[in-house]
Amino acid sequence: MSDAALTLALSKGRIFDETLPLLAAAGISVPENPETSRKLILPTSDPAVRIVIVRATDVPTYVQYGGADVGIAGKDVLLEHGAQYGDDSGLYQPLDLNIAKCRMSVAVPQGFDYASAVRRGARIRVATKYVNTAREHFAAKGVHVDLIKLYGSMELAPLVGLADAIVDLVSTGGTLKANGLVEVEHIMPISSRLVVNRASLKLKHARLRPIIDAFAKAVQP
């Protein structure tokens, strides 16, 4: 790979699938499917662009420390990352790509009177992997919470008495419904953003700019 070559960090699943049309708009195709390939580094039709497959939560870290020049990550992941690193994250976010859309919400078991608990000033136990975002949300509302960090199966926490509520991403709401939970607050809409390493933006500007411009044109309404 030459100095002008680019590395793009992506996670498997919905973000990868919805990024393919954007890459196509930039004249780049990916011949291998990360779901069936064992490779963690995928070549593209452009010999100067490669893709590294990482966990969604690791995308900002790879971009921050130069393991990738550019990446695509959800707003939820970027908020948590920014809360940890602040302005030192070294990430430039030029575009909201409007892909992998969902929402971050508070959900509780059916029958739990969340509004009444909030009015009474009760201390609520909340399970989430988005601890920083949840903390800010409840602090702004003046709600007293004990936050319990989990990494998956958030819906299970209220069912076994671990938590009164959860903060999690919701798409269709089907998983919540299947587990007897209901949304009681929408915290914010979520979509995926393009993130760029600031050093790469300067050193590889000639390679990056056409891709950023192609993405921007592709996501225009």
C-alpha positions as CSV (number, residue, x, y, z in Angstrom):
1,M,0.0,0.0,0.0
2,S,1.3,3.4,-0.9
3,D,1.3,6.5,1.4
4,A,-1.8,7.7,-0.5
5,A,-3.7,4.4,0.1
6,L,-6.8,4.6,2.3
7,T,-8.1,2.3,5.0
8,L,-11.8,2.4,5.8
9,A,-13.1,0.9,9.1
10,L,-16.5,-0.7,9.0
11,S,-18.5,-3.1,11.2
12,K,-20.4,-6.1,9.9
13,G,-24.2,-6.0,9.4
14,R,-26.5,-3.2,8.7
15,I,-23.9,-0.4,8.5
16,F,-21.7,-2.4,6.1
17,D,-24.7,-3.3,3.9
18,E,-26.0,0.3,3.8
19,T,-22.5,1.6,3.1
20,L,-22.1,-0.4,-0.2
21,P,-24.3,2.0,-2.2
22,L,-22.3,5.0,-1.0
23,L,-19.0,3.3,-2.0
24,A,-20.6,2.5,-5.4
25,A,-21.3,6.2,-5.7
26,A,-17.6,6.8,-5.3
27,G,-16.8,4.1,-7.9
28,I,-15.7,1.5,-5.3
29,S,-17.1,-2.0,-5.0
30,V,-16.3,-4.7,-2.4
31,P,-16.0,-8.2,-4.0
32,E,-16.1,-10.1,-0.7
33,N,-18.9,-10.5,1.8
34,P,-17.6,-10.1,5.4
35,E,-20.4,-12.4,6.7
36,T,-18.9,-15.3,4.7
37,S,-15.3,-14.3,4.5
38,R,-12.8,-15.0,7.3
39,K,-10.7,-12.1,6.3
40,L,-10.5,-9.0,8.5
41,I,-9.0,-6.9,5.8
42,L,-11.0,-6.8,2.5
43,P,-9.7,-5.5,-0.8
44,T,-11.9,-3.3,-3.0
45,S,-12.1,-2.6,-6.7
46,D,-9.8,0.3,-6.1
47,P,-6.3,-1.0,-5.2
48,A,-5.6,2.1,-3.2
49,V,-8.6,1.5,-0.9
50,R,-9.1,-1.3,1.6
51,I,-11.6,-2.1,4.3
52,V,-10.9,-3.4,7.8
53,I,-13.7,-5.2,9.6
54,V,-13.9,-4.3,13.3
55,R,-16.5,-4.2,16.1
56,A,-18.9,-1.2,15.8
57,T,-17.7,0.2,19.1
58,D,-14.0,0.0,17.9
59,V,-14.5,2.1,14.7
60,P,-13.8,5.5,16.3
61,T,-10.7,4.1,18.1
62,Y,-9.2,2.7,14.9
63,V,-9.8,6.1,13.2
64,Q,-8.5,8.1,16.2
65,Y,-5.2,6.3,16.4
66,G,-4.6,5.9,12.7
67,G,-5.4,2.2,12.3
68,A,-7.9,3.5,9.7
69,D,-8.0,6.8,7.8
70,V,-11.8,6.9,7.7
71,G,-14.7,5.0,9.2
72,I,-18.4,4.8,9.6
73,A,-20.0,4.7,13.0
74,G,-23.4,5.3,14.6
75,K,-24.0,8.5,16.5
76,D,-24.6,6.3,19.6
77,V,-21.0,5.0,19.4
78,L,-19.5,8.4,18.7
79,L,-21.3,10.0,21.7
80,E,-19.9,7.4,24.0
81,H,-16.4,7.7,22.5
82,G,-16.5,11.5,22.6
83,A,-17.5,11.4,26.3
84,Q,-14.4,9.4,27.0
85,Y,-11.9,11.3,24.9
86,G,-13.5,14.7,24.4
87,D,-11.7,17.0,21.9
88,D,-8.6,14.8,22.1
89,S,-10.3,12.1,20.0
90,G,-8.8,13.5,16.8
91,L,-11.9,12.7,14.8
92,Y,-13.4,14.9,12.1
93,Q,-17.1,14.2,11.4
94,P,-17.9,15.8,8.0
95,L,-21.1,13.9,7.2
96,D,-24.3,12.4,8.6
97,L,-24.8,9.6,6.2
98,N,-28.4,9.0,7.2
99,I,-27.9,5.2,7.2
100,A,-28.6,2.6,9.8
101,K,-31.3,4.8,11.3
102,C,-32.9,4.0,14.6
103,R,-33.6,5.8,17.9
104,M,-32.2,5.7,21.4
105,S,-35.0,5.2,23.9
106,V,-35.9,4.5,27.5
107,A,-38.0,1.3,27.9
108,V,-39.7,-0.3,30.9
109,P,-41.7,-3.4,31.5
110,Q,-45.4,-3.2,30.8
111,G,-47.1,-2.2,34.0
112,F,-44.2,-0.2,35.4
113,D,-45.4,3.4,36.0
114,Y,-42.3,5.2,34.8
115,A,-44.0,8.7,34.8
116,S,-45.1,8.3,38.4
117,A,-41.7,7.1,39.5
118,V,-40.1,10.1,38.0
119,R,-42.6,12.5,39.6
120,R,-42.1,10.9,43.0
121,G,-38.3,11.4,42.6
122,A,-37.8,7.6,43.0
123,R,-34.3,6.3,42.3
124,I,-34.5,4.2,39.2
125,R,-32.1,1.4,38.2
126,V,-31.3,1.6,34.5
127,A,-29.4,-1.0,32.4
128,T,-27.5,0.2,29.3
129,K,-24.3,0.1,27.4
130,Y,-24.7,3.8,26.7
131,V,-23.7,4.9,30.2
132,N,-22.5,8.4,29.3
133,T,-25.5,9.3,27.1
134,A,-27.9,7.9,29.7
135,R,-26.3,9.8,32.5
136,E,-26.6,13.1,30.6
137,H,-30.2,12.4,29.7
138,F,-31.4,11.7,33.2
139,A,-29.3,14.4,34.7
140,A,-30.9,17.0,32.4
141,K,-34.3,15.8,33.6
142,G,-33.3,15.7,37.2
143,V,-34.1,12.0,37.5
144,H,-32.1,10.0,40.0
145,V,-30.7,6.8,38.5
146,D,-28.3,4.0,39.2
147,L,-26.7,3.0,35.9
148,I,-25.8,-0.6,35.3
149,K,-23.5,-1.2,32.3
150,L,-24.3,-4.2,30.2
151,Y,-22.9,-5.2,26.8
152,G,-25.9,-7.1,25.3
153,S,-29.4,-8.6,25.8
154,M,-30.5,-5.4,27.5
155,E,-34.1,-6.5,27.4
156,L,-33.3,-9.3,29.9
157,A,-32.3,-6.9,32.7
158,P,-35.9,-5.8,33.8
159,L,-37.2,-9.3,33.3
160,V,-34.9,-10.8,36.0
161,G,-35.2,-7.8,38.4
162,L,-31.7,-6.4,37.6
163,A,-33.1,-3.0,36.5
164,D,-36.3,-1.0,36.4
165,A,-35.6,0.4,32.9
166,I,-33.2,0.2,30.0
167,V,-31.7,2.7,27.6
168,D,-31.1,1.1,24.2
169,L,-31.4,1.5,20.5
170,V,-34.8,0.7,19.0
171,S,-35.5,0.1,15.4
172,T,-38.9,-1.5,14.9
173,G,-39.7,-2.1,18.6
174,G,-40.3,-5.8,17.9
175,T,-37.7,-7.0,20.4
176,L,-39.1,-4.8,23.1
177,K,-42.7,-6.0,22.5
178,A,-41.6,-9.7,22.4
179,N,-40.1,-9.2,25.8
180,G,-43.0,-7.3,27.4
181,L,-41.3,-3.9,27.3
182,V,-42.6,-0.5,26.1
183,E,-40.9,2.7,25.1
184,V,-41.6,5.5,27.5
185,E,-39.1,8.2,26.2
186,H,-37.3,8.9,23.0
187,I,-33.8,10.3,23.8
188,M,-32.6,11.0,20.3
189,P,-32.6,9.8,16.7
190,I,-29.6,7.8,15.7
191,S,-27.9,7.5,12.3
192,S,-24.4,6.7,11.1
193,R,-21.7,9.3,10.5
194,L,-18.5,9.4,8.5
195,V,-15.5,10.0,10.7
196,V,-12.0,10.9,9.4
197,N,-8.6,10.9,11.1
198,R,-7.5,14.6,11.2
199,A,-3.9,13.8,10.2
200,S,-5.2,11.7,7.2
201,L,-7.4,14.5,6.1
202,K,-4.3,16.6,5.7
203,L,-1.8,14.0,4.4
204,K,-4.2,12.1,2.1
205,H,-6.5,15.0,1.2
206,A,-6.3,14.3,-2.6
207,R,-7.5,10.7,-2.0
208,L,-10.1,11.5,0.7
209,R,-11.8,14.5,-0.8
210,P,-13.4,12.7,-3.8
211,I,-14.8,10.0,-1.6
212,I,-16.2,12.4,0.9
213,D,-17.7,14.5,-1.9
214,A,-19.2,11.4,-3.5
215,F,-20.7,10.3,-0.2
216,A,-22.1,13.8,0.3
217,K,-23.8,13.8,-3.1
218,A,-25.2,10.3,-2.6
219,V,-26.9,11.2,0.7
220,Q,-28.4,14.5,-0.4
221,P,-32.2,14.3,-0.3
